Amino acid sequence: VVYKPELQGCSKHHLAALRVGGESMEPVIPLGSIVVVDLDDREFIDKKVYCVNFPQAGGDIAAVKRVQKWNEGGFILISDNTAKFPPEISHMDWKDLCVGRVVWMWRDIRNI
């Protein structure tokens, strides 16, 4: 359940929610947070946070990453937790890489 005003104009879009299963976007998006992805918002904006198809163990998983255009072609997938997760290059076309833009986050703050 998401309070509609929080979605600022996205409430009639095709939205999906997913629980973040890793630490790569900490501290901005901590492990266990729920993010809402606007599947209709696939316009590339440099250094914004997207849900992307991320190669892992021979298949793709949905990953939350900050995305930057790479001058040599492709995109740089950036984790906010750069100490543990270095940037990775993706040579995928944007239409194949991008699942949608992350527009909202819900997290437990009891341990803060």
C-alpha positions as CSV (number, residue, x, y, z in Angstrom):
1,V,0.0,0.0,0.0
2,V,1.4,3.3,-1.1
3,Y,0.0,6.7,-0.3
4,K,-0.9,8.1,-3.8
5,P,0.4,11.6,-3.3
6,E,3.8,10.1,-2.6
7,L,3.9,8.8,-6.2
8,Q,3.6,12.4,-7.6
9,G,1.8,11.7,-10.9
10,C,2.8,8.1,-11.3
11,S,-0.2,6.5,-9.6
12,K,-1.9,5.8,-13.0
13,H,1.3,4.3,-14.5
14,H,2.3,0.7,-14.7
15,L,4.0,0.2,-11.3
16,A,5.8,-2.7,-9.6
17,A,7.2,-3.1,-6.1
18,L,10.2,-5.2,-5.2
19,R,12.1,-5.8,-2.0
20,V,15.8,-5.0,-2.3
21,G,17.8,-8.1,-1.6
22,G,21.3,-6.8,-1.4
23,E,23.6,-4.1,0.1
24,S,24.8,-2.5,-3.1
25,M,22.7,0.7,-2.9
26,E,23.3,1.3,0.8
27,P,23.1,3.8,2.5
28,V,20.5,5.4,0.2
29,I,18.5,2.2,-0.3
30,P,19.2,-0.3,2.5
31,L,18.8,-4.0,2.3
32,G,15.2,-5.0,2.8
33,S,13.7,-1.7,1.5
34,I,10.7,-1.9,-0.8
35,V,11.1,0.2,-4.0
36,V,8.4,1.1,-6.4
37,V,9.4,1.0,-10.1
38,D,7.5,2.9,-12.8
39,L,7.6,0.5,-15.7
40,D,6.3,3.3,-18.0
41,D,9.2,5.6,-17.1
42,R,12.1,4.3,-19.2
43,E,13.5,7.6,-20.5
44,F,17.2,7.7,-19.7
45,I,18.3,10.4,-17.3
46,D,22.0,10.3,-16.4
47,K,22.9,9.2,-12.8
48,K,19.3,8.4,-11.8
49,V,18.2,5.2,-10.1
50,Y,16.6,2.5,-12.3
51,C,15.7,-1.2,-12.1
52,V,17.8,-2.9,-14.7
53,N,18.4,-6.4,-16.1
54,F,21.6,-7.4,-14.4
55,P,23.6,-10.4,-15.5
56,Q,24.3,-12.9,-12.8
57,A,25.2,-16.6,-12.9
58,G,24.2,-17.0,-16.5
59,G,20.9,-15.2,-16.3
60,D,19.5,-11.8,-15.6
61,I,18.1,-10.6,-12.3
62,A,16.3,-7.3,-11.5
63,A,18.8,-5.0,-9.8
64,V,18.5,-1.4,-8.6
65,K,21.4,0.7,-9.8
66,R,22.4,4.3,-10.6
67,V,23.0,4.4,-14.3
68,Q,25.4,6.6,-16.2
69,K,26.1,6.8,-20.0
70,W,29.5,5.4,-20.9
71,N,31.4,7.4,-23.6
72,E,32.6,4.2,-25.3
73,G,29.1,2.8,-25.8
74,G,26.8,1.3,-23.2
75,F,26.1,2.2,-19.6
76,I,27.9,2.2,-16.3
77,L,25.9,0.5,-13.5
78,I,26.8,2.3,-10.3
79,S,26.2,1.1,-6.7
80,D,26.0,3.7,-4.0
81,N,28.0,1.3,-1.8
82,T,31.2,1.6,-3.9
83,A,33.5,0.2,-1.2
84,K,31.9,-3.2,-1.7
85,F,30.5,-3.0,-5.2
86,P,32.6,-1.4,-8.0
87,P,30.9,0.1,-11.1
88,E,30.1,-2.4,-13.9
89,I,29.8,-1.8,-17.6
90,S,26.8,-3.0,-19.6
91,H,26.8,-3.1,-23.4
92,M,23.1,-3.8,-23.6
93,D,20.8,-1.5,-25.5
94,W,18.8,0.8,-23.2
95,K,15.5,-0.8,-24.2
96,D,16.9,-4.2,-23.1
97,L,18.7,-3.0,-20.0
98,C,16.1,-0.7,-18.4
99,V,13.1,-2.2,-16.6
100,G,11.9,1.1,-15.3
101,R,12.8,4.0,-13.1
102,V,12.7,3.7,-9.3
103,V,10.3,6.4,-8.1
104,W,9.6,5.6,-4.4
105,M,11.1,3.7,-1.4
106,W,9.6,2.3,1.8
107,R,11.9,1.2,4.6
108,D,11.9,0.1,8.2
109,I,13.6,2.7,10.4
110,R,13.3,0.9,13.8
111,N,17.0,0.2,13.8
112,I,18.2,3.6,12.9
